[in-house]
Amino acid sequence: MSDKKLSTLLIIIITTFSVILLFGTIFGYKSFSRYQKRADAENAVKVTAIQIRNQEQRVKIAKQKAEIRYVEATGIRRAQDAISKTLTPLYVQHEMIQALSESGASTVYIPTDPASGLPVVTTRNLVTP
């Protein structure tokens, strides 16, 4: 074969190979693009499922906190009910006198209101000249 025929054949082979490579790249890109879109959609579904689970956990935590607050409030109400049943005006007066006497202030107690049981309290200022 002559050099001219050989170079023509080589050019035809290279051109054919280049065309096949070009079409293969185009079709391969389309396939890769479809694959990537499908993978992105699957990832979006997984992310959404994770977000739903996280939201469900936050709802459970909020319900647990609300239940804890309810139980605490019920306990406080029961304690207040028990205390209010046993409190008498004389006991309240006694506690007030004890608290005032422990404060170290110079005070005078004059119980004047039998309806409420609370004394009228007057404080003297002890000023030494």
Secondary structure by P-SEA (a helix, b strand, c coil): ccaaaaaaaaaaaaaaaaaaaaaaaaaaaaaaaaaaaaaaaaaaaaaaaaaaaaaaaaaaaaaaaaaaaaaaaaaaaaaaaaaaaaccaaaaaaaaaaaaaaaccbbbbbbccccccccbbbbbbbccc
